[in-house]
Structures are given as structure tokens and as C-alpha cells.
């Protein structure tokens, strides 16, 4: 944690504890207790929790899309390599060269043949 910055988790815990304290202080005042719970429990905490959840989901989607694109590219290159090997009767290395795959990536595609 950087000095002067509260982590999201710590902030959430403090908010939840604040609600509990306020609800217990208002134990004799039903209407006040319900209003505190509505305002602090719903609008403040749930909004923050929802924001954190949505942020995590967005980050997960970005990460998932990047991984999916990388996997798709690998699969497509492999399928094209196999097609060249079959139709042109080329070796795997010849097919990879024709597809302009960098030589340092050859082992990855060659291992997929097994």
C-alpha cells in the first residue's frame, strides 16, 4: 500500500464496519436505523462494491480477448502449416518459412505435430 492511499479492500471493510457501528448506535430508533442501512448499506457500499466488481470483469475480458487472439493466431498458423505440408508436400520447416513464422517459434509449431 502506498502512503496515503487506501486499498479497495480496506476501504470496503471500513465502510461495512461504519454501517455496523451506525446501525448499533441507532438501535433504539427504528426509522433512523433503516435509513442508515439504506443509505450506507445500499448506495455507498454496494456502489463501491459494484464498481470494483465491474472493474475486475473488464480487466478479465481484456485479458481473455488477448489470450483468445493469441490462441487463434497459433491455431490458424498451425492449420496453414499442415495444409502446405499436405498440398505442397513440404516439410514442416518449409511450410513455416513460407508462412514467415520466425525461426525461434518453429519448436512451438513442430511440437504441435506430435
C-alpha positions as CSV (number, residue, x, y, z in Angstrom):
1,X,0.0,0.0,0.0
2,X,1.4,3.4,-0.9
3,X,1.4,6.0,1.8
4,X,-1.9,8.0,1.9
5,X,-3.7,5.5,-0.4
6,X,-6.3,3.1,0.9
7,X,-6.7,-0.2,-0.9
8,X,-10.1,-1.0,-2.2
9,X,-10.5,-4.0,0.1
10,X,-9.6,-1.9,3.2
11,X,-12.0,0.8,2.1
12,X,-14.8,-1.7,1.7
13,X,-14.1,-3.2,5.2
14,X,-14.1,0.3,6.7
15,X,-17.4,1.2,5.0
16,X,-19.0,-2.1,6.2
17,X,-17.8,-1.5,9.8
18,X,-19.1,2.0,9.7
19,X,-22.6,0.8,8.8
20,X,-22.5,-1.7,11.7
21,X,-21.5,1.0,14.2
22,X,-24.1,3.4,12.9
23,X,-26.8,0.7,13.0
24,X,-25.9,-0.3,16.5
25,X,-25.9,3.4,17.7
26,X,-29.4,3.8,16.2
27,X,-30.7,0.6,17.8
28,X,-33.4,2.5,19.7
29,X,-34.5,4.4,16.6
30,X,-36.1,2.1,14.1
31,X,-36.6,4.7,11.4
32,X,-33.1,6.1,11.7
33,X,-31.6,2.7,11.7
34,X,-33.4,1.7,8.5
35,X,-32.4,5.0,6.8
36,X,-28.8,4.5,7.8
37,X,-28.9,0.9,6.5
38,X,-30.5,2.1,3.2
39,X,-28.0,4.9,2.7
40,X,-24.8,3.4,3.9
41,X,-25.5,-0.2,3.1
42,X,-27.1,0.2,-0.3
43,X,-26.0,3.4,-2.0
44,X,-22.4,3.7,-0.7
45,X,-21.2,0.2,-0.2
46,X,-22.9,-1.5,-3.0
47,X,-22.0,1.2,-5.5
48,X,-18.3,0.8,-4.5
49,X,-18.5,-3.0,-4.5
50,X,-20.2,-2.9,-7.9
51,X,-17.6,-0.6,-9.3
52,X,-14.8,-3.0,-8.0
53,X,-16.6,-6.0,-9.5
54,X,-17.2,-4.3,-12.8
55,X,-13.5,-3.2,-13.0
56,X,-12.4,-6.8,-12.4
57,X,-14.7,-8.1,-15.0
58,X,-13.5,-5.5,-17.5
59,X,-9.9,-6.4,-16.8
60,X,-10.7,-10.1,-17.2
61,X,-12.4,-9.5,-20.5
62,X,-9.4,-7.6,-21.9
63,X,-7.0,-10.3,-20.7
64,X,-9.3,-13.1,-22.1
65,X,-9.6,-11.4,-25.5
66,X,-5.8,-11.1,-25.8
67,X,-5.3,-14.7,-24.9
68,X,-8.0,-15.7,-27.4
69,X,-6.4,-13.8,-30.2
70,X,-3.0,-15.3,-29.5
71,X,-4.5,-18.9,-29.4
72,X,-6.5,-18.2,-32.6
73,X,-3.3,-17.0,-34.4
74,X,-1.4,-20.1,-33.3
75,X,-4.2,-22.4,-34.4
76,X,-4.5,-20.7,-37.8
77,X,-0.8,-20.8,-38.4
78,X,-0.7,-24.5,-37.4
79,X,-3.6,-25.3,-39.7
80,X,-2.0,-23.4,-42.6
81,X,1.3,-25.2,-42.0
82,X,-0.4,-28.5,-42.1
83,X,-2.3,-27.6,-45.3
84,X,1.0,-26.6,-47.0
85,X,2.7,-29.8,-45.9
86,X,-0.1,-31.8,-47.4
87,X,-0.8,-30.0,-50.6
88,X,2.7,-29.0,-51.5
89,X,4.4,-32.0,-49.9
90,X,6.7,-29.6,-48.0
91,X,8.5,-30.3,-44.7
92,X,7.2,-28.5,-41.6
93,X,10.2,-26.2,-41.7
94,X,9.5,-25.2,-45.4
95,X,5.8,-24.5,-44.6
96,X,6.8,-22.4,-41.6
97,X,9.3,-20.4,-43.6
98,X,6.6,-19.9,-46.3
99,X,4.2,-18.6,-43.6
100,X,7.0,-16.2,-42.4
101,X,7.0,-17.7,-38.9
102,X,10.1,-16.5,-37.0
103,X,12.6,-19.4,-36.6
104,X,12.6,-19.1,-32.8
105,X,8.9,-20.1,-32.9
106,X,9.5,-23.3,-35.0
107,X,9.8,-25.6,-31.9
108,X,6.3,-24.5,-30.8
109,X,4.7,-25.5,-34.0
110,X,6.8,-28.6,-34.6
111,X,5.8,-29.9,-31.1
112,X,2.2,-29.5,-32.1
113,X,2.7,-32.1,-34.9
114,X,3.2,-34.8,-32.4
